[in-house]
Structure formats: structure tokens, C-alpha cells
């Protein structure tokens, strides 16, 4: 099994990465993932995963009361 923590650079903010950050309960990780996902959404409006990332980010923000 691959260790995601060993990767250098940001993880693509697909729904799984966002949901994993949420499940971790690590506030710094959640904040970093949220910021990265927002930037990614702005820069990749036509990407095939845009809707998935947007939905996962919305779930994360709703769960945090943002």
C-alpha cells in the first residue's frame, strides 16, 4: 500500500483527498487541503474532476460550519 504522506508536493484535491483530510481531524491538514482545493477549482474549471472536487469541498465546509 502506498504511503501518501511520503509524497512531495500537493495531493490533487480529488474528493478522496478532501474526505481523507476531513476524516483525519487534523485542523492544519484540513485548512491546507481546503485552500489547495479552492485554488485548484479556480485554476481547473473545465477539468473532468471539477464537480467531484467541488462537491467534496462543499461537504467539508458544511461539516465545519464554514
Secondary structure per residue as TSV (DSSP state, phi and psi in degrees):
chain	resnum	aa	ss	phi	psi
A	1	X	-	360.0	140.1
A	2	X	-	-79.3	139.8
A	3	X	-	-95.9	106.8
A	4	X	G	-65.0	-27.4
A	5	X	G	-68.2	-20.8
A	6	X	G	-83.4	-7.5
A	7	X	-	-71.4	143.8
A	8	X	S	-96.4	135.1
A	9	X	S	93.0	173.1
A	10	X	-	-73.3	148.7
A	11	X	-	-84.8	136.3
A	12	X	-	-55.3	132.6
A	13	X	-	-82.4	45.2
A	14	X	-	-63.3	162.8
A	15	X	H	-48.2	-40.6
A	16	X	H	-61.5	-45.6
A	17	X	H	-62.7	-39.3
A	18	X	H	-67.6	-44.5
A	19	X	H	-67.4	-33.8
A	20	X	H	-65.5	-40.9
A	21	X	H	-62.1	-43.0
A	22	X	H	-61.9	-45.7
A	23	X	H	-66.4	-26.0
A	24	X	H	-67.1	-28.8
A	25	X	-	73.8	2.3
A	26	X	-	-81.6	108.3
A	27	X	H	-58.3	-40.6
A	28	X	H	-65.6	-42.3
A	29	X	H	-64.6	-41.8
A	30	X	H	-62.7	-46.3
A	31	X	H	-61.7	-46.3
A	32	X	H	-62.8	-43.7
A	33	X	H	-65.4	-40.1
A	34	X	H	-61.9	-47.5
A	35	X	H	-62.6	-43.4
A	36	X	H	-64.0	-42.4
A	37	X	H	-63.9	-40.7
A	38	X	H	-62.3	-44.6
A	39	X	H	-63.7	-42.8
A	40	X	H	-61.2	-42.8
A	41	X	H	-61.0	-41.5
A	42	X	H	-64.4	-38.8
A	43	X	H	-85.3	-13.1
A	44	X	-	-132.6	46.4
A	45	X	T	-56.1	-33.0
A	46	X	T	-95.1	3.4
A	47	X	-	-67.2	145.2
A	48	X	T	-62.6	-22.2
A	49	X	T	-95.6	3.5
A	50	X	H	-55.0	-48.3
A	51	X	H	-63.5	-38.8
A	52	X	H	-65.0	-45.0
A	53	X	H	-64.9	-43.8
A	54	X	H	-61.0	-43.5
A	55	X	H	-65.2	-43.7
A	56	X	H	-65.0	-41.0
A	57	X	H	-63.9	-41.8
A	58	X	H	-61.3	-43.2
A	59	X	H	-60.3	-43.8
A	60	X	H	-61.9	-47.3
A	61	X	H	-64.9	-39.3
A	62	X	H	-66.1	-37.3
A	63	X	H	-69.8	-25.5
A	64	X	H	-94.6	-4.3
A	65	X	T	76.3	22.0
A	66	X	-	-80.1	360.0
